[in-house]
């Protein structure tokens, strides 16, 4: 402080005390009460808050010079953060999760967030008109809502966490919008597999050669080895024969004699579309016996079991309660499959499709204020269970290829008694058993809870067994099994024990962020004179960067016990080297029994070399080896050499396959087994003649993009054919075709999603015809002025209606889906009559020729003019009237009987020239009881729309609540045609689901309450109209008995047919005709329409 300021302060302090006291009193009374510091002068204003990837909105704010405050409740409401105002100037809620609770207190001038109290500086929190406003810098410091204020533009840019409730809600809504895409699909077309009489597919081959050199030395005994070569192998051929799959396999073993036992022949036909019989097998049938056989069986097998591994099981019901109006999302195996919003009671109910195996269920519950809850459940469905009321049978009969050629026949039935209980029973005849000919078997499978399964098998006088499996939420699997065999049984000669008990447990766990698996197995075998027990413990996981396995085996036989521990590790080294090590130690001898060290090097793709050295301390010998694995594309093989003492063994194994390409006819060589697999060729071509068949002159199309769900595909650059390999036979695959990938705009696809059934082999083929379409464009004019809203009808050369469109506001219309052929187009005469217009230009014909590219024809014009009405002579005789109006007697309809006629059409009163009611059987009496008005229902909602939502609807919208729905209507029209024109031109471009309803009003007066409401059938649906009369010449209905009817004129079979009644259902049409007949129109007839086309038979 300067000298001058110090002197003034000193002088002030020297003033008399009385003067200071008087000055203080004056200031006390002059200043406002309660102001002890500088007041804040706020300017309330709306601030635009913008959030990246979200948008922006206006939030109430306060400005004090350069400092900005934002309304807490309004900003949090925009970000979907729960904020509840409480008494005493307090706001409470949570941000990201229920645990992230906060409290903003004006009284304490503090914010509590996540359990931490943040004291606020003076001025950071303000109250204005009952709302709390927080300084924008505080939003960032405490809630991590970084705000940047642009004072010039009065705009705030807010950087928010992507985990905020508003972003999570957007992501959830996007997931719900895409719900079912890729999970469930509705193909446009489906094809079943097609079999041929005979077709060669290819063959698999395998050859193994072993050669020994030197002498075999073992435990001080020397055995002279016979140097030579041993060989074995097989050739397997497959294809189609007799509209089924045929496979022949020949096995040989060195110089042994080739007999019929070395040949396996099998023919199989799969009927995927049948439920009673799905598979027929002739020849070699595998796994067809109850007893144990060491020889193959040749015979026949029949079953209705599906040919592929069953995936879908059934449905699991979840029904529970939560809080009202919460959204519940259902996830199956981490994929959203369904969601709903609870009602006033909080009830939610799901029918969940389950698959065989493990099904992980998750219920995510979201409250209206961002609350979240999670419920998890795992349901395991074993493959032994069948869906409820499903029956599966297996029937087999054949000859056992042994020395005696024994006969065998059996039948096995399995039935899903409930969703959790499956029973089975079977009977077998086998002539190879000396003590019995017939064997019976009974099985049960019971699901106890979601993750416990009990299976039993009983074969009287032979065997009884049971298995109990359980799984916990933590992934622990526990298996208990017991098997008891009858003493002296001969059905299972390989089982020489009396009973077997086994306990197995697998326990996964996580340690320091890494997963490990621990397995324990205990087995006890009881023999007639002894007992054998084994206990095995193993641990798998990653230790010190190496895949490690630790196992300990304890074996107790009679009184002796043996304990062995094995440690094995695999290390990944630089330069694509793999180092393997194994050590085995015997505890009962307290020494190491053996150890092994191996090294493997990957030289290039498909080529690996390996070597190892193994020492056995027990037998005091060593083993060295060198091996080579290679894959050359057309075959693969291994070459190994083993040296043990002075014994050298060489091993060579080769395998491959030869497959015929169904497109080119060439033979392709592969290093993998291809028989039994399936492939698909997708052939897109330009279908010039529109016959859906690939002809020689029709070219292939290279540019069409193809996707196969569940498989990968490649495109042949020469032919443009898409080839899909390694498909599962007998399964259905979805083919998705991208029409936008076609190079020409005039090329179209009739079907973009195709489901095709796959048979074994590479003869599956799907031809995709690409259609060539043409386009026509024109304009509708009324007195040389563009006229919108006019329906233009297109007909093919058979005069069938194929397309209906409405001219735009500028009068233009176009149709871009016309294939080669002859077409005619004209305006809708019924609509022209209602609009009192005439059609001047006449029906127009156009023809498009076949070609590789579509044509574009423009400049067409439909000329309209205002109608000039000519009345009938007032004194026209009745006979003349009848002869002119009713000449289509061949289309008469017998009178319908209706139990309860429904008032569906406007009542009319027909008067004669003297204003007296006409008498006679051809003239209607007074019908003016009710009047029909047509309205358009724009939308319906379970909740009433707010002011902002209502402002987006068309003008003059009326609201009505009915059956729990808030319905919104617009318009009021006297005829269906007027309502339909307004619907298509003004409403449907914005509201796609809008439709026309019609209601009654008493005495023709408007009413705010409509007792009846009916949805009218669409143009593409079946509907009915009423034909009143027909005439060879056009007749004016003005000043006629029909002048009050809303009539439409149709040309049919050379007659002008006059229709009324709009679009009705068959019940409405029958009731309408009954009333017309009662009122004098005895020749009224019902006419049916399908897709806008009049049906011949009525």
Buried (B, 14 or more C-beta within 10 A) or exposed (E): EEEEEEEEEEEEEEEEEEEEEEEEEEEEEEEEEEEEEEEBEBEBEEBBBBBEEBEBBEBBBBBBEEBBBBBBBBBBBBBBBBBEBEEEBBBBBBBBEBEBBBBBBBEBBBBBBEEEEBEBEEBBBBEBEEBBBBBBBBBBEBBBBBBEBEEEEBBBBBEBEEEBBBBBBBEBEEBBEEBEEEEEEEBEEEBEBEBBEEBBBBBBBBBBBBBBEBEBBEEEEEEEBEEEEEBBBBBBBBBBBEEBBBBBBBBBEEEEEEEEEBBBBBBBBBBBEEEEEBBBBBBBBEEBBBBEBEBBBBBBBBBBEBBEEBEEBBEBEBEBEBEBEBBBBBBBEEEBBBBBEBEEEBBBEBEBBBBBBEBBBBBBBBBEBBBBBEEEBBBBBBEBBBBBEBEBBBBBBBBBBBEEEBBBBBBBBBBBBBBBBBBBBBBBBBBBBEEEEEBBBBBBBBBEEBBBBBBBBBBEEBBBBBBBBBBEEEBBBBBBBBBBBBEEBBBBEEBEBBBBBBBBBBBBEEEEEEEBBBBBBBBBBBEEEEBBBBBBBBBBBEBEEBBBBBBBBBBBEEEEEBBBBBBBBBBEEEEEEBBBBBBBBBEEEEEBBBBBBBBBBBEEEEEBBBBBEBBBBEEEBBBEBEBBBBBEEEBBBBBBBBBBEEBBBBBBBBBBBBBBBBBEEEEBBBBBBBBBBBBBBBBBBBBBEBEEEBEEEBEBBBBBBBEBEEBEBEBBEEBBBBBBBEBBBBBBBBBBBEEEEBEBEBBBBBBBBBBBBBBBBBBBBBBBBBBBBBBBBBBBBBEEEBBBBBBBBBBBEEEEBBBBBBBBEEBBBBBBEBBBBEBBBBBBBBBBBBBEBBBEBEEBEBEBEEEEEBBEBEEBEBBBEEBEEEEBEEEEEEEEBEEBBBBBEEBEBEEBEBEEBBBBBBBBEBEEEEEEEBEEEBBBBEBEBBBBBBBBBBBBEEEEBEEEEEEEBBEEBBEBEEEEEBBBBBBBBBBBBBBBBBBBBBBBEEBEEBBBBBBBBEEBEEEEEBEEBBEBBEBEEBBBBBBBBBBEEEBEBEEBBBBBBBBBBBEBEEBBBBBBBBBBBEEBBBBBBBBBBBBBBEBBBBBBBEEBBBEEEE
